[in-house]
Amino acid sequence: MSTEAITPGEAAAAQEFPDRIGFKPENPYLTTFRPYIPAGVELPELTALPLIMGTVLGMIFGASSLYLVLKTGLTVSASIPVAVISITLFRALSKIGFRNATILENNVVQTAGSAGESIAFGVGVTMPAILILGFDLEFTRVMLVAILGGLLGILMMIPLRRALIVAQHGYLKYPEGTACAEVLKAGADETSRAAAHAEAGAPVAEVRALPIFTGLGIGFVYKVAMDAFKTWKDTPEKVFGGAYSGASIAAEINPALLGVGYIIGPRIASIMCAGGVLAYLVLIPAIKFFGSSIQGVLPPGTQPISQMSPNAIRGAYVLYIGAGAVAAGGIISLFRSLPTIWSGLKGGLADLRGGRSARAGLIRTDEDLSMKFVLGGIFVLLALIVLFPQLGLRWNILGAILIVAFGFLFVTVSSRLTGEIGSSSNPISGMTVATLLLTCLIFLLVGWTGSTYYVTALSIGGIVCIAASNGGTTSQDLKTGFLVGSTPKHQQTAILIGALASAVVLGPILLKLNSAGTVYVPATDASVAAAANFKVDPAQVPTLKTETLQGPQGTKDTKAYHVFFKSTTEGGNAVKYLVDDNGTPVYMADPAINGTHKARPDGTTVTKFDAPKAVLMSYIIKGILSHKLPWTLVLLGVMIAIVLEMSGIPSLAFAVGVYLPLSSSSPIFIGGAVRWLVDKYVRKKFARHKLSEEQLVAEGDKSPGVLMASGYIAGGALAGIIFAFLNSLPSLSAFNERVGNWANTSNPFFHGRFEDVLPLIPFVIITVLLYLAGREVILRGRDAPKSG
């Protein structure tokens, strides 16, 4: 049988059932691959309790992730923490008479629980821009964008599974998905471990629990000490001056990022960091050098370049360059992947046509949801998009076409990029920027430049953003399932249910976070009096919706006021005012999201959220539709990507580095460098055995270093999510304030002359421990933990 006649799924089937299909796949990694649970073994998988547990955990982690993305613009992957919690909870339940969960049931928990984080990221990156553009957040609008984007991303990813997960096994690493599989194996119950040995002669991965759980403990304690107790500064930085003014280097000394770098390896880690080096050590200093002599403000900046810090220059100029590079790199990556993508689509389309009537003959580990269900679901979602008026897309066929085109483009790119550099470094916001750039450009061409099209453009960007984010998360989950031997259709069902539940609750949470921190500043206050020196046309007042004050201020003033947004065309924030029946401003409503007033008139403080990426999205929409986007900067990024491709360097990973802060890519580079040193040791160790290149890579992949790196990711991510959730509790505000005061006055690791040097000590320690684990100098444990 020829290679072209076989789908990737059938190639995988050939490994476990060679008598069924006489075919040897081209991918050498598939010739030796065996899932942990063989395809011929049936274990409990999509059962009620794991599905409910995963859905609930997904909603909880989604809430904490939404808080985190509003504060910092970043989130952490939830799959591994959910898997760890699942294993722990089911073991505890087994102690009181319940059945322990199988490895496949624990995989269902982490699959359903992972959707909340990815949807929260998309919601937090896009929806707050509505406030900045001059519109109210509405529950139905936020919920619809979350639901439609979340489900669309999953459905679009399903036909790509065979192309990206199976056919590219060994080439696309999917670091968090691989790490999650190792965690699940280490925590497997006795039934699962027995099933893993069910087929005589089938090699089973040796599980070494000690490195995983040691790394998890170290990562957790390290992150708690750094974030919760401010034991040391989390991002040491060096800003250069003199002849090299504007240049800076920094590192977010996070164990999770170190672990991701170790798993993805030195090449991709180095390319990513090179992009950051270009941004922080070339572009920003160049802008500082040439711009410092310019008198006044150089758009799109808002202050003279001579007064701007490196991060301010990055936000005003380099982000646009990075967005252009990410957009160009993503499009190039898509065209490069078309043959592989088409291979996967053919297998799914054959199912739809009935050409594979032997679907029942597929092995369990190659069964996806029916393509009839997938395409039908996509059609229904698109119908809902053009029916609901809250999205600004009612009967807008062009908008629906853009969502399909950009959605499939960036779901594909996100899924592939997640396999290369991991979820933590996947530039979903960059893809959203590219979507908004192209969408708004198309709007310009057709003449849609009114303010009403702001919401339309943002709805398209929001749905595509969430779809791309969830597509990447789904691919990580399916990779985990591929490694442990799950049934794909059960995983796909679990994440659809988890995504729907999380999407429903995230809207009310976003609205609650915003209303809880909203401050109503009297128009007579000196800080707003000048801006409030206007009057709404009394004839227009009755057409405005009414609103009462919320929170403690609402108990003192119960009157209803009319809502009026005072907008600007320069890309700045629209300001919300409450006016009386005569059109005179009475209050300025300063929202929690991107607001500036941190205390109410009575002196009580509130929590504010910077929502940095939502601000960028709003500026892009206004910038293009008001003809003020700095296209020169965007095109510079496009040209950077093209130059890299002409030089034989993967442009997308490099563009990610340009777009992300150098502080994020530098610890990933350090993890990759540690992996390079360990791989050198492995090659020397097996020099006499004359192993092939694939065998040497396999030896490195199964070393204790990979397992400990998986633990770093799990521990660091789990601590980050817990801290984000606890930090939102008002009862802890006094504790956080005391810790902050102590750190700023008495802790030399956090503040003082050596604040950017001393914090490197604990990071060096965990880096050395990772290197020693990779060389098997420490953590030689080989036995899986006893299950209850």
N, C-alpha and C positions, 0 to 999 in steps of 0.2 A: 504494500500500500504506500502511496507517495506521501511525502511530507505535507503537501498542500491539501491533501484530502482529509487531514486529521485536525480537529480543533484542539486547543490547549487542554480542555477538560479531558478529551479522549487520550491525550498524551499522558496526563496524570493517571488515567485509568490503566494505561498500558503497564505502568510500573507495578501496580498491585495485582493486576490480572493479565499477565502477559499472554495467557492462552486465549483471552477474549479478543485482543487486538494485536496483531503481529506488527508492532511498530516500535522503533527506538527513537525517542525524541532527540532533537538537536541540542536542547539545553542539557549540558552535562550534569548540572545540579539535580535535575529531576531523575537521573538514572539511579541515584543512591538515596533519594528522599523517601522517607516513610513518615506518615503522620503519627503522633503519639498514640492515638486510638485508631486502630486499623479500620478501613472502610467497611470491612465485613462484620464489624462488631456493633451491636445495638446497645446503647446505654440510655437511661433517662436524660432528656435534654430540655425540650421546650415544655416545662411543667409550670404549674400555677405559681408556686411560692417563689422560685427564682425570678420569674417574670415580674411579679409584684415587687419583690425586693429591689430588682434592678431599676424599675420605673420610679420607685420612691427615692432611691439614692440618686438617680438622674435629676430629679426635681430639686433635691437638696444641693447637689453639686452645681446645678445650673444657677441657682440663686446666688451661691457664694461666688461663682465665676462671673456673674453679671456685676456684682459689687466690685470685683477686682478689675474688670475691663473698664468700668466707669472711672475708677481711680487712676489706673496706670496705662490702659490701652492694651494690656496683655492678659492672657489666661494660661493655665497649665492643663495638660492632658489629664482627664479624669479616669481613663480606662484602668490604669494600674492601681490607683488607690481604691477604686470600686472593687477590683478583683481581690485585693488584699482584705478589704472589709468583708466581702462575700465569704471568702475562705474562713475568716475568723468567726463570723456569725454562725455559719453552718456547723463549724466544729463545736461551738458553744451549744448549739441546739442539739447536737448529737449526744452531748453529755447528759441531757435531761430526757432522753428517750426518742427524739426525732431521728429520722434518717439523715445521714450526712449527704451532702450534695456531691454528685459526680463532677469530674473536671469539665464535662460538657455543660452541666447546669451552672457551674460557676462562670463559665464563658458566656452563657446567656445573660447572667446578671451584669457582667461588665459591659456586654454589648448594649443592653437596654440602658445602662447607667451612663454610658459615654455620650449619649446624644445631647444631654442637658448642657454640657460645657460648650460644645461646638455651636449650638443655637444661641446660647448666652453671648458668645463672642460676636456673632453676627448682629444680634439685637443691639448690643452695647456699642458697636462700631457705627451703626447706621441710624437707628431710630432717634437718638438724642438730637441729631442734626435737624429734626423737624422743629424743635424749639428755637434753634439758632436761626432757622430760615424764616421764622415768624408764624408758626402754626402750633396749635396745642397738640400735646400727646393725647391720643385717643386709644382706649382699650381695644376696640375692634380693629383699628389700623395696625397696632403693634402685634396683636394676636394673629391676625391674618398673615402678615409678613413672616412671622415666626413659623406658623404652621405650613404655609405654602412653600417657603424656602427650605425648611427642614425635610419635608416629605419629598420634594422635588429632587433634592440632592441625593437622597438615598436611592430613589427610583432610577435616576440617571446613572448611578454608580453600578447598579446590579449587572447590566450588560457588559461592563468593563472588567468584571471579576476575573474571567478566564484569561484575558489579555494581560492584566497587570499583576494579578496575584499568583496565578499558576505559571503562565508562560515566562514571566520575568523572575521566577523564584531563583534566589541566589544573586541576582543582579540588582533588584530593588530591595533594600534591606528592611524597610519599614521598622525603624528602630524601636518605637514605643510598642508596636504590635508584636515584635519579636520578644521584647523585654516582658510584655504581659504574658506571652505564652510560657516563658521560663518561670514566671511567678506562679502561673496556674499548674505547671508540672511539679514545681517544688511543693505545692500545697495539695497535690492530688490525694484523694482518699484511697483506701485499700482496694475498693472495687475497681477504680479507674486504673490503678497500678497493675492489678491483675489482668485487666482487659488489655492493657498495653502489651502484654506478653502473650496474648491469646493465640497469635498466628506463629506457628513454629518457624524458626529461621528468620523472622522479621526483626531487623535491628531496631532497638529502642534507645532513644536518647538517654544517656546517663544523667540522672538528676542529682545535682549537688546543691542541697538546700542551704548549707552554711554560708556560702558567699552571698546568696541572694538576700537572706534575712539579716546578715551582718551589714551589708550595704544599705538595706532599708532602714535599719536602726541608726546607722551613722548619718545617713541623709536626713532622717527625720529630726534627730537631736540637733544636728548642725543647723538646719533651717529654723527650728524653733528658737535656738539660742540667738541666731542672727536677727530674725524678724521680730519675735515676740519680746525678747529681753534686751535687744540692742547691744549684744555683747561685743559685736564688731560691725564696722561699716559694711554694707552689702555691695557697694560698687566703688571700689577705690579708683581714683582718677588722677591723671597727670595732665595739666594744661600747660603747654609750652608758651613761652613769650619771646620777646626780642625779635630776632630775624625770622623765627618760625612761629610767629604769632598766629593764633587760631587753631593750631594743631593740638590734638589731644589723644590720649589713649586711656582706656578704661576697661574694667572687667567686672561683670556681675558674677561674683564668686558663688555661684549656685551649684550645688551638687547634681541637680537634675540636668543642667546644661553640660556639665562635665561628662556625665554618663551618656548623654546623647552623642557628644563628640566621639567618645570611645566606640560606640556601637556603629555609627555611620562611617568611621574610619578616616584616615588622614587626608585622602584626596578631596572629597567633598568638603570636609571641614576646612581645609586650606583654601579652597576656592571661595567658600563663603567669607572667610576672614579677609581674604584679599579684597573683596568688595568693600568691606568695612575700612580697610587700610586706604583704599582709593578715596572713600568719602571723607574720612577724618584726618588723613595725613597728606592728602593732595587737594581735593576739591575745596574743602572748607578753608585751609590756609590760603589757597589761591584766591578765593572770593574775598577773604579778609585783606589780602595784600592789595588787590586791585580796587577793592571797594572802599578801603579806609580813607582814600583821598577824595571820595565823592562827597560833596556837601549835600546834606538833606537825605531823604529816604529813597532807596532804590526798590520799587515794587518787584515782587509781591511782599517785600519786607515792610514792617511798620515803624522801624526806627533806623537811624543811621548805622551802617555796617561797622563803623569804628566803635560803636557802643555795644555791639552784639557779642554774646558769648558763642563758643563753638556750637552748643546745642541750639541756640537761637538761629544761627546761620543754617544749620541743618533743617530746622523746622520751616524756615522761610524759603529756602532755595533747593537744598540737596534732596529733600523728600520728593520734589517734583521730578528731579533727575532720576531718582531711584524708581519712582512710579513708572516713568517712561521705559526704563530698562526692564522692569518686571513685566510690563505689558508686552514689549517686543520679545523678550525671552520666552514668555508663555506661549505666544503665537508660534514662534519658531519651534518650541518643544512640541506643540500640538502637531504641526506638520511633520515633524520627524517621527512622531509616534503613530501616524495614520495607518501604516501597514499592520502594526500590532493591534491597534484599536479595531481595525476592520476585521481582523481574525476573530477577535472576541465577539464582535457584533454579529458576524455570520452565524456563529453557534447559537446565539440567542434568537436571531431571526428565523433560523431553521426550525426552532421550536414553535414559533408563531405560525409558520406556514404548514406545520405538520410534517415537514421533511424529516424530522427526527421522531418518528412515531415510536421509535424504540426508547423513548424517554424513560420508560420503566426499567430499561436495561442499564441506565446510568448508575454508577456507583453512588453510594450515599453521600460521599464527600464532594460530589460534583453536581448536586441538585440545587438549582436556583429557583426562586419564585418564577412562575410562568411568565413568559414575555407578553402574553395577553393581559395579565394582571398589571405588569409594569407599564405597558403602553396605554392601557385603559386608565390607569391611575394618573399618568402624566396628562392625558387628555382632560380628565375631570378637573385636575388642579388648574390647568390653563383656562378652562371654562369659568372656574370660580374667580380667577384673576381678573377676567374682563367683565364679570358680573357685579362685583362689589364696588360701590362708588368710593369707599374710604381710601382705596389705593390710587385714585386718580387715573385708573386705567379702564374705566367702564367703556366697553365696546371699542377699546383701543387695540386694534389688531396688530398694529406696528409694535406696540409695547409688548404684546404677547410673543411676537416673533423675536424681539430682542432678548426677552427672558430665555426663550428656548435656545437661541444661538449662543448667547454669552453664558447661560447656565451650563450647557453641555461642554462648551470650551473650557470653562474654569473648573467645572467638576472633574474633567479629565486631567487638566494640568495640576489641580490640587491633589488628586489621587496619586498621580505619578510623582509629584514633588514630595509628597508625604513619604513615599517609599525611598526617596533619595536622602532627604535631610530631616525627616521626622515632623510630627505635628507641631512641636514646640516652636520650630523655626519656619513653619509654612506661612508665607506672606499673604494671608487671605485679604488683609486690608489693602495690600498692593493690587490684588486682583480686583477688589472693589473699586479702587481708584481708576484702574484701567476701564472697568465697566462704565463708570460714571463719565470718564473722559469721552469714550466712544459714543455712549448714549446721548450725552449733551451735544456732541458734535453733530450727530444725526438730527437732533431736535433743531439745531441751528439751520441745517440744510432745508428742513421742511417748514421753518418759520415759527417753531414753537418756543417762544422766548418769554412768555408772560410768567408771572409769579406762580400761577396755578400749575405750571409744568414742573416747578420745583419738587412738589410732592410726587408727581409721576416719575421723574427721574430717580428720586430717592427710593421709591417703591421698587423700581427695577433693580437698582443697586443693592437694596436690602435683601430682596429675594435671592439674587445671584450670590451675594456675600454669604448668606446662610446656607444656600445650596452647596457652594464650594467648600465651606467649612465642614458641613456634615458629610459631603462626599469624601473628604480626606479622612475624617474620623471613621466613616464606614469602611474605607479601604484598610485602615489599621486594624479594625475589628475583624474583618474578613481574613486578613493575614494571620492574626492570632488563631482564628478558627481553622485555617489551612494547616497550621503547624500542629495544633492539638488534635485535629481530626474531627471537627464539628460538621454539622450539616448546614451548608450555606443558607438554604431557604428558612431554616429555623432562626438563624442569626438575623437574617433580613427582616423576618417578622418581628423579632424582638426589638430591633432598633427602630422600626416604624412605629411600634406602640410606645416605646420610650420617648421618641422624638415628639409624638403628638401630645403626650402628657406634659412634657417639659415646656413645649411651646405655649400651652394653655396657661400655665402658671407664671411664666416669665413676664407677660404683659402687665398683670396687676402688680408684680413686684417692682418693675421699672417705674410705674406710676407712683407707687407708694414711696419708693426711695426719693423720687423727685419732690413729691408733695411734703414729705417730712422735713426736707431741708429748704423749703421755699420761705423766703423772708419778704414780708410786705413793708416796703420802705415808704413812709409818707412823702408825698410829692413836695412837701415844704422842706424836707431834709436838705441840708446844704450839699450833700454828695450827689443829689439827683435833681435839684431844683432847676438848674440850667437846662438839662435835657428835657425836663417835663414842662418847659415853657411853651406849650402849644395847646390848642383846643380842637377837639373833633367837631366837625360840622354837626350841629344839633339834628339836622334832618337825617344824618346817617346813623345816629345813636340807636334808634329803635331796631335797626337791622343787626346790631351786634348782639352776640350771645351774652348772657348774664352769668355771674359767678359770685360766690361768697368767699370770704377769707377762710382758709383751712388752718388747722392746728390751733395752738394756744391763742394766736391773735384773733382767731375766729370767735372766741368766747367773749371778746371785748367789743368787737364790731360785727354785728350780725346782719348788716345791710347787704343787699345784692347790688353789684356794680356791673357795668358793661365792660367787656374785654376788648382792648384795642392794641394791636401790634404796630409799633413804630419801626419801620424797616429802613435799611440803608442799601445802597447799591454797590458799596465798595467791598462787600464780602464780610463785613462785620456782623455782629449779632443783632438780630431784631430784638427789640425790648418790649416786654409786655407791660401794659398799664391797665389799671382799673379806673374807669372814668364814671362820673355821675351822669345824671339825666341831661345835664346841660353840655356834656362833652368835656368837662374840665377834669384833668388827671387828679386822682386822689391818692393812689398808691402806685409805686412801681413794684411789680411782682418779680423778685429776683429768684430764679429757680435754683434748685439744688445742683442741677446739671449745668455746668459752665457758668454758674453764678459767681458773684464777687463779694457779696455781703455775708460774712460768716457769723453774724450775731443779729438777733432780733432787737427791736427798739428797747426791750426791757433788759438787754444784756445777755440773755441766754444764747449759747453758741449752738450752731447746727453743723452738720456734715455736708461738705460740698464735694462735687465730683468734677474733675477737669475734663473728662471725656475727650482726650486729645485727638483721637482718630475721627470721632464724630465731627469735631470742629473742622478737620481737614476735608471731610466729605462735603460739608456745607459750603466751604470756601470754593471747592471745585465746581459745584453746581452753580453757585452765584457767579463765579469767575468766568465760566464759559458762556452761560446764558446772558451775562451782561458784558460779554466780549472783553473780559479782563484776565483770562487764564494766561500764565507765562509759557506759551507754547515753545519758546526757545529752550527753556529748561527741560521740558518734556522730550523734545526732539534730541537734545544732548544725550539723554538716557537711552533713547532708541539707538542712536549711533554707537554708544558704548556697547550695547548688546550685539550689534552687527559686527563691530570690530572683533569682539571676543569669538564669535562664531567663525569668522574668517581666519582666526588664529587657532582654531581647533579646541577652544575652551568652552565648556558648557556655560552658556550665558545666563541661564535662569538661576543657578546656584550663586553665581557671582552677583547678579542683580539683587538677589535676596540680601546679600551682604551690604550692598550699597544702600538698600532701603532700611535695613535694621540698624539699630545702634551698634557701634563697634563693641560696646560692653556686652552685648548678647552673643556675638559671634566669636569673641576672643576666648571665653571658656570652652566653647565647642572646639575651637582650634587646639586648645591645650589638651582636651580629651582625645582628639585625633592624633596629636603628637605622642601621647602616652601609648595609644594603640600601635602606632608606627614602631615604637621601641619594643613593645611586646612582640609584634610580628617578626621583627628582626631576630629576637631571641628564639621564637618558634622555628624560624627557618634554620637557624644554627643548630637547634636541638635535633631537628629531623634531617639534617644535611646528609647523613649516611643512608637514609631510608629511600632516597631517590623518589620522593613523592611528587605527584603532578601539582601544577599551580592550584587546581581546584581542591586537591586534598590538603594543601598547605593552608588555603583560606579556611577550609572546614575546621582544621585544627585550631586556628585562631578564633573562629566563631564559637567553639564549644569550650573555650578556656574559662577558668574561674573569673577572669577579668570581665568578660561579657556579663556573667551572672552578677558580679558585684556592681557593675555599671547599671544593670537593670534595677538593682536594689537602690542605688543612688537616685535613679529616676523616680522610683516608687516612693521612697521616703521623702525626697524633696518636694514632689508634687503633692503628696498627702498633707505634709505640714503646711505648704503654701495655701491649700484650699481651706484647711481648718483655721489657719490664722486669718484668712480673708473673711471667713464667716464670723469668727469670734470678734474680730476688730470692728464689725458693724454693730455690735451690741452696745447700747448706750451705757449699760452698767459697767463696762470696762473702760470707759473714757477716762475716769480718774486714774486708774492703774496705768493706762498708756501714757497719760500726761506725766505721772511720777517717773516712769521708766525713761521717757524722753528727756526729762529734766536732768536725771542722773547721768544719762549717756552724754548729754551735751556739756555737762560741767565736771564730771569726775572720771569718765572712761576714756583713756588715751587711745583705745582701739576704735573708738567711734568719732571722737572730736578732739582736735588738737594738732600739734605740730606733725605727728607721725600717723595721722588718721588714714593716710593712703598707703602706708607701708605695713603697719602692724597687722591689719586684717588679712594680709596675704599669708600670714603664718598658718592659721587653721586651714586655709585653702590648699597650701602646699602639703600639709599633713594628709588630707584626704586624697590628694593627687598621688602622693607617694604610696599610700595604702592601695590605691587602685593599681598602680604599676606592680607592686609586690604580689597582689592577688593574681594579676595576669601572668606573672612568671611562676606562679604556684609556690612562692616562698612562704606565703601565709594562706590560711583558709583552704586546707586540703580536704575538708569534709566532703564525703561522697554519698552519705545516706540521706534519703528523703525524710522529712519529719514524720513522726508517727501521727496518724490521724485518729480522731476519736471514733 
